[in-house]
Amino acid sequence: MSRFRSVTAPSVSECGAGAGCVLRGAGLNNQGLRLKVIQEQARGNEGAIKGGFVILDAGDNIHTQSLGPLLGQVTDAAAVTGAIRRARPGCVSVVNSNILVVEKS
């Protein structure tokens, strides 16, 4: 057993995020995803992030290709989920606040 614990950042659902914050994927299926939220994200919400956001980087994950057309434009959770479910119908949204963390500058 290791004496060192891995330190992970709290999820957006645990700590919230201010308007203008950059969020990054913290799960296997949203690895490398980076997005900038337009509105504040309240803590306690475990579902999709609220309001519009801009995808800055689609990352390197199973949804990278599906997210490519949405790069750099204002979008929302429904559009992202629609895009990934066209290729993988059973997938959970990659923009759920419980699998995103606030990126530290």
C-alpha positions in Angstrom: 0.0 0.0 0.0 1.3 3.4 -1.0 1.8 6.1 1.7 1.0 8.8 -0.9 -2.6 9.6 -1.7 -3.6 10.9 -5.1 -5.0 14.4 -4.8 -7.9 15.1 -7.2 -9.6 18.4 -7.7 -13.3 18.6 -6.5 -15.9 18.3 -9.3 -18.0 21.3 -10.4 -20.9 19.6 -8.7 -19.0 19.7 -5.4 -17.6 23.2 -5.6 -19.4 25.1 -8.4 -17.8 27.4 -10.9 -18.0 31.1 -11.7 -19.0 32.5 -15.0 -16.0 32.6 -17.4 -14.2 29.7 -15.7 -12.5 27.0 -17.8 -13.6 23.5 -17.0 -11.8 20.3 -17.9 -12.8 16.7 -18.2 -12.1 14.5 -15.2 -13.5 11.2 -16.5 -12.3 8.6 -18.9 -14.8 9.6 -21.6 -14.1 13.3 -21.5 -10.3 13.2 -21.0 -8.7 16.4 -22.3 -12.1 18.2 -22.9 -11.8 21.9 -22.0 -14.7 24.4 -22.1 -15.4 27.9 -20.9 -18.8 28.4 -19.2 -20.8 31.5 -19.8 -22.9 31.4 -16.6 -22.2 30.5 -13.1 -22.5 26.8 -12.2 -24.0 26.2 -8.7 -22.6 23.5 -6.6 -24.9 20.6 -5.8 -26.0 20.0 -9.4 -24.8 16.6 -10.6 -26.4 16.8 -14.1 -25.4 18.7 -17.2 -23.9 22.1 -16.8 -26.3 24.9 -17.2 -26.4 27.5 -20.0 -24.1 28.1 -22.8 -20.4 27.4 -23.1 -17.6 27.3 -25.6 -15.7 24.1 -26.2 -12.0 25.1 -26.3 -10.5 21.6 -26.9 -12.4 18.3 -27.6 -9.6 16.4 -25.9 -8.4 12.9 -26.7 -11.2 10.5 -25.9 -13.9 8.4 -27.6 -16.0 11.5 -28.3 -13.3 13.8 -29.8 -14.5 13.3 -33.4 -18.1 13.9 -32.5 -17.2 17.1 -30.6 -15.0 18.5 -33.3 -17.8 20.4 -35.2 -18.8 22.2 -32.0 -15.3 23.6 -31.3 -15.0 27.4 -30.8 -18.7 28.2 -30.9 -21.3 28.8 -28.2 -23.2 25.5 -27.5 -25.1 23.8 -24.7 -25.4 20.5 -23.0 -28.3 19.3 -25.2 -26.3 19.9 -28.4 -23.2 18.1 -27.0 -25.3 15.2 -25.9 -27.0 15.0 -29.3 -23.7 15.1 -31.1 -22.1 12.3 -29.1 -25.2 10.1 -29.1 -25.4 10.1 -32.9 -22.2 8.0 -32.8 -22.7 6.3 -29.4 -26.4 6.2 -28.5 -26.0 4.9 -24.9 -23.4 7.4 -23.8 -23.8 9.7 -20.8 -23.1 13.4 -21.4 -19.5 14.5 -21.2 -20.6 17.8 -19.8 -22.1 16.6 -16.5 -20.8 18.7 -13.6 -19.8 15.6 -11.6 -17.1 14.7 -14.2 -15.8 18.2 -14.8 -13.3 20.2 -12.6 -12.3 23.8 -12.6 -9.0 24.3 -14.4 -6.4 26.1 -12.3 -4.6 29.0 -14.1 
